[in-house]
Amino acid sequence: MAEELVNNNSIPVIAVTAAVGAVVFLFFLLCNIARKSNKDETENENQDEVTKTEKSSGGKHKDSQKKSKSADKGTSKKNVSNNFSHPWLSTTLKGHTGSVTCMDFSPNGKYLISTAQDRSIFLWSTKEFQQKVHKLIRGNVDLDEATHIAFSPDSRAFVVKLENENTLRIFRLGKKDDGSAVTMTQALDFPKKHTAEIIGLAIASNGKFIMTCFDDTKIILWNIKGEVIDTIDTRMMHNYYATISPCGRFVGVSGFTPEVKVWEVIFDKGGNYKESKRAYELKGHNSGVTSFSFSNDSFKVATVSKDGTWKLFNTGVKFEMDQEPKLLYTGKLSEPMKLISLSLDGRTVALAGGTTLMILNASSGKVEEIMRDVHTEPICALSFDVSGKYLATTGDRFIQIIHNITGYRATIQDLQEKERNASTAGMKDRLKQQIKEARDSLCIIMGNENGQAQNGQSK
């Protein structure tokens, strides 16, 4: 009886224990479900944010570019540091708080001017390129930003493309009344004559016209008063790049089709615009030419294409008599390159793709140096100065000024060849002196006898 009572009394206890256990289990189950739900929501939110970021940075349309530019102006830019170093590096120009969008050397060789997304325009002195401290003159673009810039032939003015307005504005350089400082003054805004985006800007060295290239198939030629003098249809589906030759005689444009088209811009004896007519084409690429560059005499042009090659042409031909430009060299690229610049003396070629810079001897096509991670963002502009001593590059908020070592070496080789062929003792002595000066300059830069890079970033 007692045993039966004990067993009967145990039944409620067991039932209660089971019920409590079930409640506890249910509680933990609900907690786990809640945690998983919160985690999934967090992951979805993070994924949405990543997707938004990728779309913002990867889009090719104007709205996406503006979003990217707005992000560029944020606090993240302030944390970007310049860690690039190389034996060929002369100096790094610092001061812009936003990414540099464009730059141009003055024709008189005294200045480099740069624009940035922080709406600033900086004027740098080329004399200070070998100094640690760089003074600058600052100007601002009111309620807009400049994305393209070009000096006037007299180096006393410059023109910019206004990003938001998609028009041109001329600034004049002057001095304060006491002559103490250089000033930048807005002088003239051009009217908006086309709705497509301006992707190229240049001023003729003769000062007679300004060229704007659009991302459709149009090129507009303006006089310096902001009046349209002609419109050219390139018939290339989409324009990629355009510029004016250093002689001021030709306008060249490249685009979706695999050639560079060149027009001769003709004025009459009184300086009045007459017409623009096709001069010649640079052929041989299998895909669109993304960039090209003239030598100072306009007799050589270097091109780079999406087909993975670069080419050097001799354009010093009688195109009026239907002579075609001559292909001098074709080089295959080991990696994609988008931009190209030919030194004014035609001795050095610089190529850029992503954050990589490649420097070659124009005559032999030999790659003499490859520099990686030159900027923290893709290189958007590169240019040799008038003297040919420096190459400037930009892609972030810094400007790298690089010694044109390849140019020094090529100059020495050319002078040595001339010395061997010199017919008089006086000429040989002059050439020997020039060779010595070039070698001395190279030794000072490189710190050794043959000018070879030491501890440079590997090719």
SULLIN-V812064 format. One record per backbone hydrogen bond with DSSP energy under -1.0 kcal/mol. NH is the residue of the N-H (numbers start at 1). CO is the residue of the C=O. If there is no record, write none. Layout:
nh = {NH,NH}
co = {CO,CO}
This chain:
nh = {5,6,7,8,9,10,14,15,16,17,18,19,20,21,22,23,24,25,26,27,28,29,30,31,32,33,34,35,36,37,38,39,40,41,42,43,44,45,46,47,48,49,50,51,52,53,54,55,56,57,58,59,65,66,67,68,69,70,71,72,73,74,77,79,80,89,90,91,93,100,101,102,104,106,109,112,113,114,115,116,117,119,121,122,123,124,126,128,129,131,137,139,141,144,147,150,152,155,158,159,160,161,162,163,166,169,170,171,172,173,174,176,179,183,185,187,188,190,199,200,202,204,207,210,211,212,213,214,215,219,220,221,222,223,226,229,230,232,234,238,239,240,241,243,245,248,251,252,253,254,256,260,261,262,263,264,265,266,268,271,274,275,277,279,280,282,290,291,293,295,296,298,301,302,303,304,305,306,308,310,311,312,313,314,315,317,319,321,322,323,326,328,329,331,333,338,339,341,343,346,349,350,351,352,353,356,357,358,359,360,361,362,365,368,369,371,374,379,380,381,383,385,391,392,393,394,399,400,401,402,403,404,405,408,409,410,411,412,413,414,415,416,417,418,419,420,421,428,429,430,431,432,433,434,435,436,437,438,439,440,441,442,443,444,445,446,447}
co = {1,2,3,4,5,6,10,11,12,13,14,15,16,17,18,19,20,21,22,23,24,25,26,27,28,29,30,31,32,33,34,35,36,37,38,39,40,41,42,43,44,45,46,47,48,49,50,51,52,53,54,55,61,62,63,64,65,66,67,68,69,71,74,76,77,86,401,401,399,396,115,115,113,111,106,124,104,122,102,120,99,116,139,114,137,112,110,125,126,128,123,121,119,141,161,159,157,152,171,150,169,148,167,145,162,160,188,158,185,156,183,181,176,174,172,170,170,168,213,213,211,209,204,222,202,220,200,218,197,232,212,230,210,227,223,221,221,219,217,236,216,254,254,252,250,245,263,243,261,241,238,282,253,280,251,277,249,275,272,268,266,266,264,262,262,260,304,304,302,300,344,295,313,293,311,291,309,288,305,331,303,329,301,326,299,315,317,318,319,318,314,312,312,310,308,352,352,350,348,343,360,341,358,339,356,353,371,351,369,349,366,347,361,359,359,357,355,354,394,394,392,390,402,383,400,381,93,393,91,391,88,389,403,404,405,406,407,408,409,410,411,412,413,414,415,416,417,424,425,426,427,428,429,430,431,432,433,434,435,436,437,438,439,440,441,442,443}
